[in-house]
Every structure is written in C-alpha cells, then in structure tokens.
C-alpha cells in the first residue's frame, strides 16, 4: 500500500455468524450486529480473482464483482472510469466504484477504502518476491469486505426506517502503486485524486468521511492519524468514542498517536469534505502490519476479530448519526 510515514510510531456465503463479545459495557447500542464471517467471505472472494493489479483481468473481474454485490444490497452504483499513468509512465485504466444508500437524502456521510492491490511485494523479506504482485487481502480487500457487510446491514434495516441519513461507499482504484520507500506523494492514491476533482455527483457534499485501510490484520491497533487530527479532529473523536462505547477501545487506542500518512483521506479533505483515516498499525512492533507489501498479505492472515471491531464501530457511527 502507499504510503508515506512522515514520522514513526509506528457469491454471498454467510457461515455461522456468531456475535463476539467486546469488553464489558452497560451501553446498549441501537445498531445491528456486524457479521464478521460475512465480511471475511467478501475478502476471500475478492482474493479469489487473483492480485487486483492495474490493467489485469483479475482487477477488472473483481471490479464487476464489487459493483454487483453493492447492487444486490440495494445500493445505487456509480462507475467512475478514467485514464491515468503510474509514476513510471505506464498508462492505466482506473475505475472508482461508488455505491449510495438513500441517494435522495441531503444529509450524507462517506465511507471509503481502496480495492486495488500492489503489483510489487517490495517489503517482502525475500528479495526474489519484490516484483511479484500481492493478494492484498488486508491492504485493500479488508476495507471492501467491511463496507459490503455494512451495505448488507443497511439493506436489512431499510424497511424499518432506522437510518435516515444517506451513506456513500467509495471504492478507490489505483491507490497502491506509488514509489517504494517514499518520494513523491502524488504517485499514490490516483483514484481518489481523480475523484477529488471530479465528484461522482455534481455539487456532491457530505458531513464527513471515514477512510478504511488495512482493517483486517492480526495484532492490529488503530491510532489517531495526524492528518486526520489536523483536518477532522471532531470526526476522530466521534469514531473513537463510538468504539469506546461498544467495548472496542482496545482496538481504537487513545494511548498513542499515529503518524502523518499519505492515504486517500487526504484527497477527500482537499476536496472540501473533512475525512479521517482508520488505518491499521502493528500492536506489538509499531508501524504498518507485518504483512504490508509482502506475499503474506493473504486470506490466511485475515483476522475476523479485527473485521468485527471495525465493522461494529462503523455501524455504531451510522446508527447514531442524526
């Protein structure tokens, strides 16, 4: 994935979905139960296409799958196609997928994450793998898996009229193709860069956005990322407080702060919508998860408990938004 750390700290198959118990709390949430088994299955199905690298058949087929799933859940789907170039001049065909719940609602929030995967395992301990594409189960697939389950829950709740706001799910393309080891930040997040200058709906606005990234790894913790604190501190407070209320404060940590990370949320902020980054860090060693940009970023290393913590927190945010 991406990204530049400016200072260190760092198909549908529902299978036996059981509610996991978070930390003890007396709070009764109005939100439904997030099914981590369902989210995991969506991650698995994305990876089954193969690495979702730009200009590949696997990429295009998975894009169709993601759009179909959102449509199945009653979302109105927009397709944003665009031509771009990687930092080395390689031409690419991009596709942002935007799925809208209650598109007629004037009050909206935005949930986002990238769906492409990196074409170089350039952080793998085996240098012979550095030019090999990765599955991107956590780095890409996990965010989409969580959003698809959120969309399914919104469809189930639609008739009860419990959620009155509109929700836009944006699946960014061409996020994970930037220059290895740092360098020009503009080489990352090409899909969100395009969207920031060409919103999918003319005059589009949202109260705020939440970008999800690497939300399914083992030993994962979420720190308060510093661009998020600069541009949208009240949204950070909203999300971290929601996690605390429902017992997932051990995942959404107040103990330490994260770094400044170049991710898709920056482009949303630059387009005028306050947006935060919920991005996984390694709980034990700091920095990004150990599978980041390696061949080990596969379904075997997806943790359902992390998917649950993030998904349930997002449902709490949606269901309590007025």
C-alpha positions as CSV (number, residue, x, y, z in Angstrom):
1,X,0.0,0.0,0.0
2,X,1.1,3.5,-0.2
3,X,2.1,5.2,1.9
4,X,4.5,7.7,3.3
5,X,5.0,7.7,7.0
6,X,6.4,11.1,8.0
7,X,7.3,10.2,11.5
8,X,7.5,6.8,13.0
9,X,5.4,5.4,15.8
10,X,4.7,3.4,14.4
11,X,-21.4,-15.5,-4.2
12,X,-22.5,-14.5,-0.8
13,X,-21.9,-17.2,1.7
14,X,-22.9,-16.4,5.3
15,X,-21.3,-19.0,7.6
16,X,-22.2,-19.4,11.2
17,X,-22.2,-15.8,12.2
18,X,-21.8,-15.5,16.0
19,X,-21.6,-12.3,17.9
20,X,-18.3,-11.8,19.5
21,X,-18.3,-10.3,23.0
22,X,-16.4,-7.0,23.2
23,X,-15.2,-5.6,26.5
24,X,-17.9,-5.3,29.2
25,X,-20.1,-2.2,28.8
26,X,-23.5,-1.2,30.1
27,X,-24.3,0.7,26.9
28,X,-27.0,-0.7,24.6
29,X,-26.3,0.1,21.0
30,X,-29.1,0.8,18.5
31,X,-27.0,-0.7,15.7
32,X,-27.4,-4.3,14.4
33,X,-24.8,-7.0,14.8
34,X,-21.9,-6.8,12.3
35,X,-21.3,-10.3,10.8
36,X,-17.5,-10.8,10.6
37,X,-18.0,-14.1,8.9
38,X,-19.8,-12.4,6.1
39,X,-17.1,-9.7,5.8
40,X,-14.4,-12.3,5.8
41,X,-16.1,-14.1,2.9
42,X,-16.2,-10.9,0.9
43,X,-12.4,-10.6,1.4
44,X,-11.9,-14.2,0.4
45,X,-14.0,-13.8,-2.8
46,X,-12.0,-10.7,-3.8
47,X,-8.7,-12.5,-3.4
48,X,-10.0,-15.5,-5.4
49,X,-9.8,-13.4,-8.6
50,X,-6.0,-13.1,-8.1
51,X,-4.0,-9.9,-7.4
52,X,-6.1,-6.9,-8.4
53,X,-3.3,-5.0,-10.1
54,X,-3.9,-2.3,-12.7
55,X,-4.6,-3.4,-16.3
56,X,-5.2,-7.0,-15.3
57,X,-8.2,-9.4,-16.0
58,X,-8.3,-10.1,-12.2
59,X,-8.7,-6.4,-11.5
60,X,-11.5,-5.9,-14.0
61,X,-13.4,-9.1,-12.9
62,X,-13.1,-8.1,-9.2
63,X,-14.5,-4.6,-10.0
64,X,-17.5,-6.2,-11.6
65,X,-18.0,-8.4,-8.5
66,X,-17.8,-5.5,-6.1
67,X,-20.3,-3.5,-8.1
68,X,-22.7,-6.4,-8.4
69,X,-22.6,-7.0,-4.6
70,X,-23.5,-3.4,-3.8
71,X,-26.3,-3.6,-6.3
72,X,-27.6,-6.8,-4.7
73,X,-27.8,-4.9,-1.4
74,X,-30.0,-2.2,-3.0
75,X,-27.3,0.5,-3.5
76,X,-27.4,2.9,-6.4
77,X,-24.0,2.3,-8.1
78,X,-21.9,4.9,-10.0
79,X,-18.9,3.9,-12.1
80,X,-16.1,6.4,-12.5
81,X,-13.8,5.4,-15.3
82,X,-10.6,7.4,-16.0
83,X,-7.3,7.1,-17.7
84,X,-4.1,7.8,-15.8
85,X,-0.4,7.0,-15.6
86,X,1.8,5.4,-13.0
87,X,4.9,7.3,-11.8
88,X,6.9,5.4,-14.4
89,X,4.6,6.5,-17.2
90,X,2.7,3.2,-17.6
91,X,-0.9,4.1,-18.8
92,X,-3.6,2.6,-16.6
93,X,-7.4,2.3,-16.7
94,X,-9.0,3.3,-13.4
95,X,-12.4,2.6,-12.0
96,X,-13.8,4.1,-8.8
97,X,-16.9,2.4,-7.7
98,X,-19.4,4.5,-5.7
99,X,-22.4,2.8,-4.1
100,X,-25.1,5.0,-2.5
101,X,-27.6,4.3,0.2
102,X,-30.6,6.7,0.1
103,X,-29.1,8.8,-2.7
104,X,-32.1,11.2,-2.3
105,X,-31.1,12.1,1.3
106,X,-29.4,15.6,1.6
107,X,-27.6,14.6,4.8
108,X,-24.8,12.2,3.9
109,X,-21.6,10.6,5.2
110,X,-18.9,8.9,3.2
111,X,-17.2,5.6,3.9
112,X,-14.3,4.6,1.7
113,X,-11.4,2.3,1.0
114,X,-9.2,1.2,-1.9
115,X,-9.9,-2.0,-3.8
116,X,-6.8,-2.4,-6.0
117,X,-3.7,-4.4,-4.8
118,X,0.0,-3.6,-5.1
119,X,1.9,-5.1,-8.0
120,X,5.2,-5.4,-6.2
121,X,5.8,-7.2,-2.9
122,X,8.6,-4.8,-2.3
123,X,8.6,-5.2,1.5
124,X,8.8,-9.0,1.4
125,X,11.8,-10.4,3.3
126,X,12.7,-12.5,0.2
127,X,14.0,-10.1,-2.4
128,X,13.1,-12.5,-5.2
129,X,9.5,-11.6,-4.5
130,X,9.9,-7.9,-4.8
131,X,8.5,-7.8,-8.3
132,X,5.6,-10.2,-7.6
133,X,2.0,-8.9,-7.2
134,X,0.4,-9.4,-3.8
135,X,-3.1,-10.6,-3.0
136,X,-3.9,-7.5,-0.9
137,X,-6.3,-9.3,1.5
138,X,-5.7,-6.8,4.3
139,X,-4.3,-4.0,2.2
140,X,-7.4,-3.3,0.1
141,X,-9.6,-6.4,0.5
142,X,-10.4,-5.9,4.1
143,X,-11.8,-2.4,3.7
144,X,-14.1,-3.5,0.9
145,X,-15.2,-6.6,2.8
146,X,-16.2,-4.4,5.8
147,X,-18.1,-2.0,3.5
148,X,-20.0,-4.7,1.7
149,X,-21.2,-6.1,5.1
150,X,-22.2,-2.5,6.1
151,X,-24.2,-2.2,2.9
152,X,-25.9,-5.5,3.6
153,X,-26.9,-4.4,7.1
154,X,-28.3,-1.1,5.7
155,X,-30.4,-3.0,3.2
156,X,-31.8,-5.2,6.1
157,X,-32.7,-2.1,8.1
158,X,-34.1,-0.1,5.2
159,X,-37.8,-1.0,5.7
160,X,-37.6,-0.1,9.4
161,X,-36.5,3.4,8.5
162,X,-34.0,3.5,11.4
163,X,-31.2,5.1,9.3
164,X,-32.4,8.4,7.9
165,X,-29.1,9.7,6.5
166,X,-27.5,8.8,3.2
167,X,-24.3,6.8,3.0
168,X,-21.9,6.7,0.1
169,X,-19.4,3.8,-0.1
170,X,-16.5,4.8,-2.3
171,X,-14.1,2.1,-3.5
172,X,-10.9,3.8,-4.7
173,X,-8.9,2.4,-7.5
174,X,-5.1,2.9,-8.2
175,X,-4.3,3.7,-4.6
176,X,-1.4,1.3,-4.1
177,X,1.0,2.0,-7.0
178,X,3.3,4.6,-5.6
179,X,7.0,4.9,-5.4
180,X,8.5,2.4,-3.0
181,X,10.3,3.9,0.1
182,X,8.7,7.4,-0.1
183,X,9.2,10.0,-2.7
184,X,6.5,11.9,-4.5
185,X,3.2,11.6,-2.6
186,X,1.3,12.2,-5.8
187,X,2.3,8.8,-7.1
188,X,-0.2,7.3,-4.6
189,X,-3.9,7.4,-4.4
190,X,-4.6,8.1,-8.1
191,X,-8.3,7.1,-7.9
192,X,-9.1,9.5,-5.1
193,X,-7.0,12.2,-6.7
194,X,-9.3,11.9,-9.8
195,X,-12.5,11.9,-7.6
196,X,-11.4,15.0,-5.7
197,X,-11.5,16.9,-8.9
198,X,-14.5,15.1,-10.5
199,X,-17.1,14.2,-7.8
200,X,-19.4,11.4,-9.0
201,X,-22.4,13.7,-8.4
202,X,-22.3,17.4,-9.4
203,X,-22.2,19.5,-6.2
204,X,-21.6,16.5,-4.0
205,X,-21.2,17.1,-0.3
206,X,-21.1,15.0,2.8
207,X,-20.9,15.9,6.5
208,X,-17.7,13.9,6.8
209,X,-15.8,10.9,5.5
210,X,-14.1,7.8,7.0
211,X,-11.4,6.1,5.0
212,X,-10.7,2.5,6.0
213,X,-7.3,0.8,5.3
214,X,-5.8,-2.4,6.5
215,X,-8.7,-3.2,8.8
216,X,-8.4,-7.0,9.0
217,X,-5.0,-7.9,10.3
218,X,-3.8,-9.8,13.3
219,X,-2.4,-7.8,16.2
220,X,-3.9,-4.7,14.8
221,X,-4.5,-1.4,16.6
222,X,-5.8,1.9,15.3
223,X,-4.1,5.1,16.4
224,X,-5.3,8.6,15.7
225,X,-3.6,9.5,12.4
226,X,-2.2,13.0,12.4
227,X,-3.6,14.4,9.1
228,X,-7.0,13.2,10.5
229,X,-6.4,15.1,13.7
230,X,-5.4,18.2,11.7
231,X,-8.3,18.3,9.3
232,X,-11.1,16.5,11.1
233,X,-10.5,16.1,14.8
234,X,-14.2,16.0,15.7
235,X,-14.7,13.1,13.3
236,X,-11.8,11.3,15.0
237,X,-13.4,11.9,18.4
238,X,-16.7,10.6,17.1
239,X,-15.3,7.3,15.8
240,X,-13.0,6.6,18.7
241,X,-15.8,7.5,21.2
242,X,-18.2,5.1,19.3
243,X,-15.6,2.3,19.7
244,X,-15.2,3.0,23.4
245,X,-19.0,2.9,24.0
246,X,-19.4,-0.5,22.5
247,X,-16.3,-2.1,24.1
248,X,-13.7,-1.8,21.3
249,X,-11.4,0.7,22.9
250,X,-8.6,-1.9,22.9
251,X,-8.6,-1.6,19.1
252,X,-9.2,2.2,18.8
253,X,-6.4,3.4,21.1
254,X,-6.1,6.7,22.9
255,X,-2.7,5.6,24.4
256,X,-0.5,6.7,21.5
257,X,-0.8,8.9,18.4
258,X,-0.1,7.7,14.8
259,X,2.0,9.4,12.2
260,X,1.2,11.5,9.2
261,X,0.1,9.1,6.5
262,X,-0.4,9.7,2.8
263,X,-3.7,8.0,2.1
264,X,-7.0,8.6,0.2
265,X,-8.4,10.7,3.0
266,X,-6.1,13.5,2.1
267,X,-7.8,13.8,-1.3
268,X,-11.2,13.9,0.3
269,X,-10.1,16.7,2.7
270,X,-8.6,18.6,-0.2
271,X,-12.0,18.4,-2.0
272,X,-13.6,20.2,1.0
273,X,-15.0,17.2,3.0
274,X,-13.5,16.6,6.4
275,X,-12.2,13.0,6.4
276,X,-10.2,10.7,8.7
277,X,-8.1,7.6,8.1
278,X,-8.8,4.4,10.1
279,X,-5.6,2.6,9.3
280,X,-4.2,-0.5,11.0
281,X,-0.8,-0.5,12.8
282,X,1.1,-3.4,14.3
283,X,0.2,-3.6,18.0
284,X,3.5,-5.2,19.1
285,X,6.1,-3.6,16.8
286,X,4.6,-0.3,15.6
287,X,4.4,0.8,12.0
288,X,2.3,-0.9,9.4
289,X,1.2,-4.6,9.9
290,X,3.9,-7.2,9.3
291,X,2.2,-8.4,6.1
292,X,2.3,-5.0,4.5
293,X,3.5,-5.2,0.9
294,X,4.6,-8.8,1.3
295,X,3.4,-12.2,-0.1
296,X,1.9,-12.9,3.3
297,X,-0.9,-10.4,2.8
298,X,-3.3,-13.2,2.0
299,X,-6.6,-14.5,3.4
300,X,-4.8,-16.8,5.8
301,X,-3.7,-13.7,7.7
302,X,-7.0,-12.0,8.0
303,X,-8.4,-11.8,11.5
304,X,-12.2,-11.9,11.9
305,X,-12.0,-10.2,15.3
306,X,-10.4,-7.1,13.7
307,X,-13.0,-7.0,11.0
308,X,-15.7,-7.2,13.7
309,X,-14.2,-4.4,15.8
310,X,-14.1,-2.0,12.8
311,X,-17.4,-3.1,11.3
312,X,-19.3,-2.8,14.5
313,X,-17.8,0.6,15.2
314,X,-18.8,1.8,11.8
315,X,-22.4,0.5,12.4
316,X,-22.5,2.4,15.7
317,X,-21.4,5.6,13.9
318,X,-24.0,5.2,11.2
319,X,-26.9,4.3,13.5
320,X,-26.2,7.2,15.9
321,X,-25.8,9.9,13.3
322,X,-28.7,12.3,13.5
